Amino acid sequence: MRAVQVITTSGPSGIELRDIAEPTPGPDDVLVEVHRVGISFPDLLLSKGEYQLKPEPPFTLGVDFAGTVISGPGFEPGQRVAGVGPYGGAADRVANPAMFTFALPDSLSFDEGAALPMNYLTAQFALAERGDLREGETVLVHGAAGGVGTATIQVAKGYGARTIAVVSSEEKAEIARQAGADETVLVDGFKESVMALTEGRGVDVVMDVVGGEVFADSLRVLGAQGRLLVVGFAAGQGIPEVKVNRLLLNNIDVRGVGWGAYAMMRPGYMQEQWRALEPMMASGVIRPPVGASYALEEFGQALVDMDERRTLGKSVVRVRD
C-alpha cells in the first residue's frame, strides 16, 4: 500500500510516497481504509525531528485521519470513523487503537472528519479540563484562523462562551467569523481593542497557540481570576517567560495545555471527550473549516504551506475519492 514516509528528518524535503507492507492490526486495533488525512503541526515537527516523539526513519506521517472501518472491536465494517494517533495515518490503510478511533456523524464529511480529532480534542481539553470554562465567560483566541484556533472558537461557543478572535489580516478575520467568532481584532494593538470590547474588564480565558510577542499583552488583557492557556509557540519567536508578580496583580493563572501526553496515557479519556463534543456536532456548532486540499503525493507541499503560515483552517490530503 502507499504511505507518506519520513526518510530523513530534514523537513518536508525528506518525505517520500512509498509502497510499504499493509498493517497487521492487534486485538484492540481498528483497521481503517483511509479516505482523508488532516495536516497537523506535529507532522511538520516530526518531519524535522523536532517533536517530543522521535521515531526512527523511515516512518509514516499522519496524525488525523478519516475513513471507513474494515474490521475491529466496537465498530461495524463500512462504518465511517475519524481517528488520531502520534503518527502513521497517511497511508491507504491504518491499524489504529480503538480507544483513539471515533464514530463520525453522517452530517460531517470525510474532509471535516480528518479536521476534527487532534484540534477539537485539544480545544475541549484546554477549555473544559484546563481552563474551567463556564457559560457566559469570554475567550480570547490567538491564531484564530488556524486549525486549533477555529476549533477553539467553535468548542467555546458550544460551551456558551463569547469569543474574540485575534488575527493578522482581514482575510483571516473572515475565516474566524465563519467559524463562529463573535468579534475579531487584529493582532497589532489587540490589547487596546480587547479592553474596549470588554469595557475594560478583560477576558476570562486566553487560548495562546502563538507565544512570542503576544504573550505579555495576553496577560494584560486577563480579567480577575483569568486563565491564560499555553498551547504552543507557532510564532517561532522563542518561548516567552512570565514574571510571577504579574500573576498576583489580578489573581490570574498561566496553565499549560499538553493534551496528547495526558489523553494517550488515560484509556477511555478521548472517548469521553468525543462524547462531550457529539452534541456540538449534532447542533452544528462544530463544523470544521476545511482549507486547502492536496493529493497524497503533495503531502510535503502541504507541510511547506503550513510552515510558511499560508494555511487557513485545516488542510486535508486526499487518499481516495
Buried (B, 14 or more C-beta within 10 A) or exposed (E): BBBBBBBEBEBBEBBBBBEEEEBEBEEBBBBBBBBBBBBBBBBBBBBBBEBEEEBEBBBBBBBBBBBBBBEBEEBEEEBBBBBBBBBBBBBBBBBBBBBBBBBBBEEBBBBBBBBBBBBBBBBBBBBBBBBBBEEEBBBBBBBBBBBBBBBBBBBBBBBEBBBBBBBBEEEBBBBBBBBBBBBBBBBEEBBEBBBEBBEEBBBBBBBBBBBBEBBBBBBBBBBEEBBBBBBBBBBEEEEBEBEEEBBEEBEBBBBEBBBBEBBBEEEEBBBEBBEBBBEBBEEEBBBBBBBBEBEBEBBBBBBBBBBEBEBBBBBBBBBEE
